[in-house]
Amino acid sequence: MVTQALINPAQLRWARERVGLSLEDAASSASVKPEQLSAWESGERRPTFRQAQSLAQHFHAPFGYLFLNAPPQELLPLPDLRTIAGAGVPRPSVDLLDTVRIALQRQAWYLEYQRDQGLQPLPFVGRFDLAADPRTVAADIRAVLAVELEQGQRTWEVYFRELVEAAEHAGVLVMRSGVVGNNTHRKLDVSEFRGFAISDPLAPVVFVNSADAPAARLFTLLHELAHVWIGASGVSNVTPGNNRREEILCNAIAGEFLVPHDVFLPLWNQSTDEVKVRVAALATRFHVSRIVVMRRALDLNLIDRATYADYYLAALAAFREKEGGGGDFYRTAGAKNSLRFSQAVVTEALSGRLLLREAGRLLGVQPSKIRDFAVQLGL
């Protein structure tokens, strides 16, 4: 006799709606007929335990949720600093919640690792508060990362990579991904969030949503690093016009770091070229993307928001149109987890102080591939 699962039908419907799936799409995803799923949601019939477990898995919900009397209150475990048109945003998606939780799990392990190593708190974490001058904070970030104000020509792609490496070298775990974990079917929504920061003195983390246009990620990286410097953890959408004090300050710090006001403004005002030409020239000068220059011009009221939005959306659309495969698996894994974190976990696993199974869980890598990953990391 097949045992039926005495789930709460209302919870099953809640779990489906929680991931934004229609009845038809959810049924197709779970390989059941729509009328069968409808009957389960209405309570006319009950699924078997195996069917209920499969549904929970497809809806990215803990199996126990289906037996609750009412939906649990799901809150972001980090401060939610996102706003749209000055107002709060809808409840976080399951993808965002799971992404933050994964980052926090990794950060918790690394925090214990740092304590076991007897390392001291990083002095720059929380060095400033919300009353700080953006120029002062930007200068301090530049000093810690050992980045000169003017340091020759380079492409913004190279500059981005160098800044990530510098931040990791300083002690910040820089995580970059456009999907939840390793699930390429769960792509992150850039319109929901662009990044987040965990400002911890021993194990600071910044996360950059790689679903965003590559040219826009440079600003997000600096915005999240600014959060670490002012000691303010939180989830950001880096939206122009955000009225949260933390976001206003971090936007200003990022802009000042990438495109210093005192250098940028005279160059902008001296140019008589049309905006597109002017932006291209300044992007080369500051080795940033054109989007970053447009963002700086917007923040300094040199262009209007519509002009910036049109440019950003066009860049995002172009990125999505040519978006291809995930590239080298190990390189991608290093970026997702942070190179510094990956090296710490793999080192512990190879020394025998950490089970390969646990290392694989932390890294999202098959335990049997840990040694191959170590080679790619140069360990």
Secondary structure, 3 states (H helix, E strand, C coil): CCCECCCCHHHHHHHHHHCCCCHHHHHHHHCCCHHHHHHHHHCCCCCEHHHHHHHHHHCCCCHHHHHCCCCCCCCCCCCECCCECCECCCCCCHHHHHHHHHHHHHHHHHHHHHHHCCCCCCCCCCCCCCCCCHHHHHHHHHHHHCCCCCCCCCCHHHHHHHHHHHHHHHCCEEEEECEECCEEEEECCCCCCCEEEECCCCCCEEEEECCCCHHHHHHHHHHHHHHHHCCCCEEECCCCCCCCHHHHHHHHHHHHHHCCHHHHHHHHHHCCCCHHHHHHHHHHHCCCCHHHHHHHHHHCCCCCHHHHHHHHHHHHHHHHHHCCCCCCHHHHHHHHHCHHHHHHHHHHHHHCCCCHHHHHHHHCCCHHHHHHHHHHCCC
